[in-house]
């Protein structure tokens, strides 16, 4: 597995040299864009909007529009913006992992220790596991400051990037409808339905079914065949009685229904 970043985790006055590796990968099929005429691959070009000519990668720079003019930035500008964070993951505080709303999560990396940092790495790993806490930290990756949580998983420290608060759009921007009135018996059956479907979370039980079916279609087409697709049957409810629909949902699980509100 290829190293994507090298630096240190700052744990008080202790520096733990680490290497980061990508912890996630896409399950999507790698589809190429082709010309429908001859199936040649489509390539992207970086075109100058004024000359219409392609710009070589080594000539491309980054700029920020300020007062209708671009200010051009180089690598030194990005380094100067946060020099102390370039190669340091600075632990700032510790929180319970369940305190972080899932809307903040982005992507994760495995952090493994360099040879000289193994003991300090083990200490932090065991301390986080024992305290059932995650560390909140900042670090710079690809010229961008990132907020992250450091948490243990299967004897490995994981660095999970999380979004800054200003990156989350406020719900006040939405035209949220006023909630409908829910009766007590509707709420009780809704809670019973949740309880009936509640079970320990097992990620292995969830598979990417869409890509699996798509791959079957691809393999069949390669042999000149066509896969029979199971069409989803949508049943339209003739009644808008929410309580009745909830009771039917409970019944589909095969459990014994106790009439909470006998007529």
N, C-alpha and C positions, 0 to 999 in steps of 0.2 A: 504494500500500500504506500502511495506516495505522500511524503511530508508536504503540507501546504503552508506551514508557519513554524518558526522557531522563536522561542523567547523564554520568559520566566513568569511564574505565578508569584506575586508578592504576598506572603502570608506573615504579617507583622514585619519583623526585621529579617525574616527568612526569605531567601529567593530560591524558588524551585525551578530549575531549568527543565523545559518541556518541549515536546514536538506535537503539533496538532495534525490529525488525520481526519478526513471527511468521514462522518459517522452515518450519513444517509446517502441514498442513491434513488434515482427515479425508477419506478416500475413500468413506466410508459414505454411503448414500443418505439424504437428509433426509426421514424419514417422520414424519407427524403422527399424533397419537393422536386418534381420532374416536369419537363415539357410534355404536355399531352400528345404532341405530334410525334416525337421520336423517343420519348422517355429519357432524354438527356437530363442530367442533374442541373438544377438551377443554382447559380452562384450569386452571392451578394457582393456588391461593390460599394466602396466608399467614394461617393461622387461629390465634387465641388459644385455647389448649387449655382455658382456664377459661370464657371468655365465649362461645366458638364464633363470634365475629365476626372478619371480615377485618381485618388490621392493615396500614395504609398503609406503604409502603417507607421513607418518611422518619422513621417512628417506631420502626423496628427497630434495636436496639442489640446489641452482642456482650457476652457474659458468660462467666465461668469459675466453675464450681461449686467452692467451697472451704468445707469444714466445714458442708455442707448449706445454704449460702447462695451466691447469685450475686454475684460481684464484677463490676461493669459497667466496661467499658473503652471509651475514646474514641480518636480518631485521635492525640491528643497522647501517650497512653500507648504506642502502637505506635512513634511517632517517638522517644520518650525511651528506649525499650528499646535502640536502636542508632542514635543520632543521626549518628554518623560514617559510617554505611553507607547512609544514605537515598538519596544520589545518587552513590555511588561504588562501582565494581566494583574491589575491592582485590586485586590480584595478590599472592598469598602465596608461591608457589613454582612451579617448572616440573617437569613429568614427561613421560615418554614416553606417548603416547596409548594404547599397547597395554598399559600398566600398570593401566589402569582396567577392572575387570570390567564387562561389559555390564549386569549386574544393577543397577548404580548409575544408569544413564542414564534421564533423564526426557524433557524436550522441548528444542527448540533455537530460537534467535533469531538473525537476522542483525544484526550491529552495523555501522552506517555512521558515518563521521566527520562532525562538524560542520565548517564551513568553516575555522575556526581550528585544527582538530586534524588536518588531512589529512597533514601531514608526519610527525608522531609516530605516527599510525595506520599509515602505510606502513612506517615503521621497525619497529614491532612485528610487522606482518604478515610482512615479509621475514625478520625475525630468527627468528620461530617456524617459518617454512618452512625456513630454512637449518639451524636446530638440530634440526628434526624433533621439536619439543617442543610441549606444550600447557601453558597457564598455569592454575593452580588459584586460584580467587578466590571471594569472597563478595559478595553484594549483596542489597538489600531490594527486593522486588517485591510490590506489593499487600499491604503491611504484614507480609510474611513474609520472614525471612532465608533466602536460598538459597545453596547451594554450587554452583559451576559450573566448567566448563573452557572456556578460550578457545583456539580452534584455527582454523587457516586452511582455507578451502575456496573454490577458484576465485576467488582474489584478494579474498576477503571474510573478515572475522573472524566466527566463529560462537561464540555463547555457548550452551553446552549445559548445562542444569541437571542436576545429579546428586544422588542421595540421600545424606543423612548416614548414617554407619555404623549409628546407633541405629535407623534406619528399616528395616534389613534384619533379618528374623527369622532367628535362628540355626537351623541345621539340626538342632541338638540337640533341638528341639521336635518333630521328626519321628520316627516309629517306623520307622527305616530297617532293612530286612531285611539280614541278613548276605549278602554277595556269594557267588554260586555259584562253584564251582570251574570255571575255564576251562582247557581243555587248550591246549597250545602250537599244535597244528595248527588249532584253532578260532580262536585269536588271530591266527595268521598269515593265515588266509583273511579274517578281519574287517579286518585292516590292508590286505590286497589290495583288498577291496571299497571301503574308504575312498579308497585311492589311485586306483582306477578312476573314482570319481565326483568326484574333486577337479578343480576348474577355477578360473580367476580369478573373483573375485566381480564380478558385473555386475548391479546392482540393477534395470536396465531390463528384464532378463529375467524379473522377477517381477511379475506383474500381480494385481490384486485380482479374481480370477475369480468369487468368490461374488457380489459386487455387480454385476459385468457380467451374469451369468446372471439375477440378480434384476431388473435393468433390462429385460432381454429379456422376462421374464414380465409386467412391468408394462405395457410397450408393447403386447404381444399382448393382454392383458386389456382394454386401452383400446379395442381393435378387436373385442372380443368373441371372441377366439381363445384357444387354449390351446397353450402351447409344449410340445413333447415333451422330457421330461427324460431325460437319459442316466443310468440307474441304475448306481450303483457295484456291481460284482460282487465280492463278498468270497469269496475262495477259502480254504477251511479246509484246513489242512495235516493230513493223516492221520498223518504222522510227526512226532515231537518231536525228531528228530535235528538238532541245531543245525548241525553241520558240513555235512550234506547240504543244508540250506536255504541256508546261506551260499554253497555251491558253485553252487546253482541261481541264486542272485541274481547271481553273477558272470557266469554264462552268459547271462542275459537282456540284458546290455549288448552282446552280440555279439562279445565278445573271445575270443581263444584261451585256453583254460584249461590251465595246466600242472599236472599232478598232482604236488602237493608230497609226498604220502605214498602212493605206490603200494602197493596191497595185495599 
